[in-house]
Amino acid sequence: MKRTGFLYDERFLLHKTGPDHPECPDRLEAIYKGLKEAGLLSKLITIQATKARQRWVEAVHTPRHLIRFEEACMLHLPEYGCPDNQMCPDTYEIAMLAVGGVLNMVTLLMEGKIDNGFCAVRPPGHHAEVSQALGFCYFNNVAIAARFLQLKWGIEKVGIVDFDVHHGNGTQHIFEQDPTVFYYSIHEHPSFSFPGTGREFEKGTGPGQGFTLNSPVLPGQGDNEYKAILQRDLLPAFESFKPDVILVSAGFDAHVDDDMSDINLSTECFTWMMQRIVDMAEKYSHGRVISVLEGGYSLKRLPELIVNHVRVLLGDMERID
């Protein structure tokens, strides 16, 4: 059994997004309840969040972005960055706690106190750009973790796998000129929803050319298409790159029962994907993989998806071929 960290903090529920907003506190409550009912909490190393140091957030985001975001919360503005980013006065502090919790997870991983981990955080992060909050996201949790790994822990190469159904425009934007971070995304395109980026020809720029790889998937596709594409694109890309640590933007909104997309993945396909990611971590990264929650809005399906996801990390899930 692996030593798997689990980041959860009840203060993440204090980020209020208003009635009928899909990115709501109920998501984390459903996840926690699902893990508890499955008897997994006792098998996990629970990690609490602490507020991130500003220097690590500013390794990715501009100081002006932090100032504007904090001021918007202090003024009790109902949104920041775009109309999708509905918030409350506590949102800035909660976003800093989310980042800090993820960095705590990274620290335990690099100190050898855990083997891998799952971060049940909100707000999510992969749409947040250097100076712009977008798509429910304020700070890019995974991008900050990648820079923290490099600047604090001397990691040379970070691989990021993003299987949220929406393209991680923010993560791509942050690293598109960087050959030390490989960003891979599989997502729906064209999509009826945000953000509309992530086409095949977006491969990075300058010295980062070739270190961004997008696998857009047409609406209506499902398990067979995803499995074929991942084996064609992701597996050989990481075989070549050989990341020292793998970070996962874990979005579960490509599920057939999730209303946020027209992709039709089964619960089993998400398990299959995570098993391949863990395989790559074992092969290239000494097993070091941390996944961070992004999307996933079906309260009916999210608990079982996360239970399976965590069991894969624990090494306690039957193999799906």
C-alpha positions as CSV (number, residue, x, y, z in Angstrom):
1,M,0.0,0.0,0.0
2,K,1.4,3.4,-0.9
3,R,1.6,6.3,1.5
4,T,-0.9,8.6,-0.1
5,G,-1.5,12.1,1.1
6,F,-5.0,13.6,1.1
7,L,-5.4,17.4,1.2
8,Y,-8.7,18.5,2.5
9,D,-9.7,21.5,4.6
10,E,-13.1,22.5,5.7
11,R,-12.2,26.1,5.1
12,F,-12.2,25.4,1.4
13,L,-16.0,25.3,1.8
14,L,-16.0,29.0,2.7
15,H,-15.4,30.0,-0.9
16,K,-19.1,30.8,-1.7
17,T,-20.0,31.1,-5.4
18,G,-23.7,31.8,-5.1
19,P,-26.8,29.8,-5.9
20,D,-26.7,27.5,-8.9
21,H,-23.0,27.9,-9.6
22,P,-21.5,24.5,-10.6
23,E,-18.2,25.1,-8.7
24,C,-19.9,24.9,-5.3
25,P,-18.9,23.7,-1.8
26,D,-21.1,20.6,-2.2
27,R,-18.4,19.2,-4.5
28,L,-15.9,18.8,-1.7
29,E,-18.5,17.7,0.8
30,A,-19.5,14.9,-1.7
31,I,-15.9,13.9,-2.1
32,Y,-15.2,13.7,1.6
33,K,-18.4,11.8,2.3
34,G,-17.6,9.3,-0.5
35,L,-14.1,8.6,0.8
36,K,-15.4,8.2,4.4
37,E,-18.1,5.8,3.3
38,A,-15.6,3.8,1.3
39,G,-13.4,3.4,4.4
40,L,-10.4,5.2,2.8
41,L,-9.8,8.1,5.2
42,S,-8.0,5.9,7.6
43,K,-5.7,4.7,4.9
44,L,-4.7,8.3,3.9
45,I,-2.3,10.8,5.4
46,T,-4.5,13.8,5.9
47,I,-2.9,17.2,5.2
48,Q,-4.2,20.5,6.4
49,A,-3.8,23.7,4.4
50,T,-1.8,26.7,5.4
51,K,-1.7,30.0,3.6
52,A,0.8,30.1,0.8
53,R,3.8,32.4,1.0
54,Q,3.3,35.2,-1.4
55,R,6.7,34.6,-3.0
56,W,5.6,31.2,-4.3
57,V,2.4,32.6,-5.8
58,E,4.3,35.4,-7.4
59,A,6.6,32.8,-9.0
60,V,3.7,32.3,-11.5
61,H,1.4,35.3,-11.1
62,T,2.1,39.0,-11.2
63,P,2.0,41.0,-7.9
64,R,-0.7,43.2,-9.5
65,H,-3.0,40.2,-10.0
66,L,-2.7,39.4,-6.3
67,I,-3.4,43.0,-5.3
68,R,-6.4,43.3,-7.5
69,F,-7.8,40.0,-6.4
70,E,-7.4,40.8,-2.7
71,E,-8.9,44.3,-3.1
72,A,-11.9,42.8,-5.0
73,C,-12.6,40.6,-2.0
74,M,-12.1,43.4,0.5
75,L,-14.6,45.5,-1.4
76,H,-17.1,42.6,-1.4
77,L,-17.3,42.5,-5.2
78,P,-19.4,39.6,-6.4
79,E,-16.9,38.5,-9.1
80,Y,-13.3,38.9,-10.2
81,G,-11.7,38.5,-13.6
82,C,-14.8,37.3,-15.5
83,P,-18.5,36.7,-14.8
84,D,-17.9,33.0,-14.2
85,N,-15.6,33.8,-11.2
86,Q,-18.3,34.5,-8.6
87,M,-16.9,34.9,-5.2
88,C,-17.3,36.1,-1.6
89,P,-15.1,38.2,0.8
90,D,-13.3,35.1,1.9
91,T,-12.3,33.9,-1.6
92,Y,-8.8,35.4,-1.7
93,E,-7.8,33.8,1.6
94,I,-9.3,30.5,0.6
95,A,-7.4,30.6,-2.7
96,M,-4.2,31.2,-0.8
97,L,-5.0,28.3,1.5
98,A,-5.6,26.0,-1.5
99,V,-2.2,26.9,-3.0
100,G,-0.5,26.5,0.4
101,G,-2.1,23.1,0.9
102,V,-0.8,21.9,-2.4
103,L,2.7,23.2,-1.6
104,N,2.5,21.4,1.8
105,M,1.7,18.2,-0.2
106,V,4.7,18.8,-2.5
107,T,6.9,19.3,0.6
108,L,5.9,16.0,2.2
109,L,6.5,14.3,-1.1
110,M,10.0,15.7,-1.6
111,E,10.8,15.0,2.1
112,G,9.9,11.3,1.4
113,K,7.1,11.3,4.0
114,I,4.5,10.4,1.4
115,D,4.7,8.5,-2.0
116,N,2.0,10.4,-3.8
117,G,-1.1,12.5,-3.1
118,F,-4.5,13.9,-4.0
119,C,-5.5,17.5,-3.3
120,A,-9.2,18.1,-2.9
121,V,-9.1,21.8,-3.2
122,R,-11.2,24.7,-4.4
123,P,-11.1,27.1,-6.1
124,P,-9.6,25.1,-9.0
125,G,-6.7,26.6,-11.0
126,H,-5.9,25.5,-14.5
127,H,-7.7,28.4,-16.3
128,A,-5.9,31.1,-14.3
129,E,-3.2,32.9,-16.4
130,V,-0.3,34.9,-15.2
131,S,-2.3,38.1,-14.6
132,Q,-5.9,36.9,-15.2
133,A,-8.5,34.9,-13.3
134,L,-10.7,32.9,-15.6
135,G,-13.1,29.9,-15.6
136,F,-13.7,29.5,-11.8
137,C,-9.9,29.8,-11.3
138,Y,-8.0,32.6,-9.5
139,F,-4.5,31.1,-8.8
140,N,-3.1,28.2,-10.9
141,N,-2.5,25.6,-8.2
142,V,-0.7,23.1,-10.4
143,A,1.5,25.7,-12.1
144,I,2.6,27.1,-8.8
145,A,3.4,23.6,-7.6
146,A,5.6,23.0,-10.6
147,R,7.6,26.2,-10.0
148,F,7.9,25.4,-6.3
149,L,9.3,22.0,-7.2
150,Q,11.9,23.6,-9.4
151,L,12.8,26.7,-7.3
152,K,12.6,25.1,-3.8
153,W,13.5,21.5,-4.5
154,G,15.7,21.7,-7.5
155,I,13.5,19.4,-9.7
156,E,14.6,19.8,-13.3
157,K,11.7,18.5,-15.3
158,V,8.0,18.5,-14.4
159,G,5.4,16.8,-16.4
160,I,1.8,18.0,-16.2
161,V,-1.1,15.9,-17.3
162,D,-4.5,17.7,-17.6
163,F,-7.5,15.5,-18.3
164,D,-10.2,18.0,-17.3
165,V,-12.6,18.2,-20.2
166,H,-11.8,21.9,-20.7
167,H,-8.4,22.9,-21.9
168,G,-6.1,24.4,-19.3
169,N,-5.4,27.6,-21.1
170,G,-3.8,29.1,-18.0
171,T,-1.2,26.3,-17.5
172,Q,-0.4,26.3,-21.2
173,H,0.0,30.1,-21.2
174,I,2.3,30.0,-18.2
175,F,4.7,27.3,-19.5
176,E,4.5,27.7,-23.3
177,Q,8.0,29.0,-23.6
178,D,9.5,26.7,-21.0
179,P,11.3,23.4,-22.1
180,T,11.5,22.3,-18.4
181,V,7.8,21.8,-18.0
182,F,5.9,19.5,-20.4
183,Y,2.2,20.3,-20.5
184,Y,-0.2,17.7,-21.9
185,S,-3.9,18.2,-22.2
186,I,-6.7,16.0,-23.5
187,H,-10.0,17.9,-23.8
188,E,-13.1,18.5,-25.7
189,H,-12.7,20.7,-28.8
190,P,-14.7,22.3,-30.3
191,S,-16.7,22.8,-27.2
192,F,-19.9,24.7,-26.4
193,S,-18.1,26.1,-23.4
194,F,-14.9,27.8,-22.2
195,P,-12.1,28.3,-23.2
196,G,-11.8,27.5,-26.9
197,T,-8.0,27.0,-26.9
198,G,-5.9,23.8,-27.1
199,R,-5.7,23.0,-30.7
200,E,-3.2,20.5,-32.1
201,F,-0.9,23.1,-33.6
202,E,-0.4,24.8,-30.2
203,K,2.9,23.2,-29.3
204,G,4.7,25.9,-27.3
205,T,6.8,28.8,-28.5
206,G,10.5,29.7,-28.6
207,P,12.6,27.4,-26.4
208,G,9.3,25.8,-25.3
209,Q,8.4,24.6,-28.8
210,G,7.5,20.9,-28.6
211,F,6.9,20.9,-24.8
212,T,3.2,21.5,-25.1
213,L,1.0,18.8,-26.5
214,N,-2.8,19.1,-27.0
215,S,-5.2,16.2,-27.8
216,P,-8.5,17.8,-28.7
217,V,-11.4,15.3,-28.8
218,L,-14.6,15.8,-30.8
219,P,-17.9,16.0,-28.9
220,G,-19.7,12.7,-28.5
221,Q,-16.5,10.6,-28.1
222,G,-16.0,8.2,-25.3
223,D,-13.7,5.6,-23.7
224,N,-12.3,4.0,-26.9
225,E,-11.3,7.3,-28.4
226,Y,-9.7,8.6,-25.2
227,K,-7.7,5.4,-24.6
228,A,-6.4,5.4,-28.2
229,I,-5.4,9.0,-28.1
230,L,-3.6,8.8,-24.8
231,Q,-1.6,5.8,-26.0
232,R,-0.8,7.6,-29.2
233,D,0.1,11.0,-27.7
234,L,0.7,11.1,-24.0
235,L,2.6,7.8,-23.4
236,P,5.3,8.4,-26.1
237,A,5.7,12.1,-25.1
238,F,6.5,11.3,-21.5
239,E,8.7,8.4,-22.6
240,S,10.8,11.0,-24.4
241,F,10.6,13.7,-21.8
242,K,11.0,11.5,-18.7
243,P,9.6,13.9,-16.0
244,D,11.2,13.9,-12.6
245,V,7.8,14.6,-11.0
246,I,4.3,14.3,-12.5
247,L,1.5,16.7,-11.6
248,V,-2.1,16.0,-12.6
249,S,-4.9,18.5,-13.2
250,A,-7.6,16.1,-12.3
251,G,-10.9,17.2,-13.8
252,F,-13.8,14.7,-13.9
253,D,-16.2,16.7,-16.1
254,A,-15.7,14.5,-19.2
255,H,-17.9,11.8,-17.5
256,V,-21.0,10.9,-19.4
257,D,-23.2,12.0,-16.5
258,D,-21.6,15.5,-16.2
259,D,-23.5,18.3,-17.8
260,M,-20.5,20.4,-18.4
261,S,-19.4,18.6,-21.6
262,D,-20.5,16.4,-24.5
263,I,-17.8,13.8,-23.8
264,N,-19.0,10.4,-22.7
265,L,-16.4,8.8,-20.5
266,S,-17.3,6.0,-18.1
267,T,-16.1,5.8,-14.5
268,E,-13.9,2.9,-15.5
269,C,-12.1,5.1,-18.1
270,F,-11.0,7.6,-15.5
271,T,-9.6,4.7,-13.5
272,W,-7.8,3.4,-16.6
273,M,-6.3,6.9,-17.3
274,M,-5.0,7.4,-13.7
275,Q,-3.5,3.9,-13.7
276,R,-1.5,4.8,-16.8
277,I,-0.4,8.1,-15.2
278,V,0.8,6.2,-12.1
279,D,2.6,3.7,-14.3
280,M,4.5,6.6,-15.9
281,A,5.3,8.0,-12.5
282,E,6.7,4.6,-11.4
283,K,8.7,4.4,-14.6
284,Y,10.2,7.9,-14.8
285,S,9.5,9.8,-11.5
286,H,10.2,7.4,-8.7
287,G,6.4,7.1,-8.2
288,R,6.2,10.8,-7.4
289,V,2.8,12.0,-8.6
290,I,0.4,14.6,-7.1
291,S,-3.1,15.1,-8.5
292,V,-5.0,18.3,-7.9
293,L,-8.8,18.7,-8.3
294,E,-10.0,20.8,-11.2
295,G,-13.5,20.2,-12.6
296,G,-16.1,17.6,-12.1
297,Y,-19.6,18.7,-11.3
298,S,-21.8,15.6,-11.1
299,L,-22.5,15.3,-7.4
300,K,-23.8,11.8,-8.1
301,R,-20.7,10.6,-9.8
302,L,-17.9,12.6,-8.2
303,P,-17.7,10.5,-5.0
304,E,-17.2,7.2,-6.9
305,L,-14.7,8.8,-9.4
306,I,-12.6,10.2,-6.5
307,V,-12.8,6.9,-4.5
308,N,-11.4,5.1,-7.5
309,H,-8.8,7.8,-8.2
310,V,-7.5,7.6,-4.6
311,R,-7.5,3.8,-4.7
312,V,-5.2,3.9,-7.8
313,L,-2.8,6.2,-5.9
314,L,-2.9,3.8,-2.9
315,G,-2.2,0.8,-5.2
316,D,-5.5,-0.7,-4.0
317,M,-7.4,-0.8,-7.3
318,E,-7.9,-3.7,-9.6
319,R,-6.1,-3.3,-12.9
320,I,-8.1,-2.2,-15.9
321,D,-6.6,-3.1,-19.3
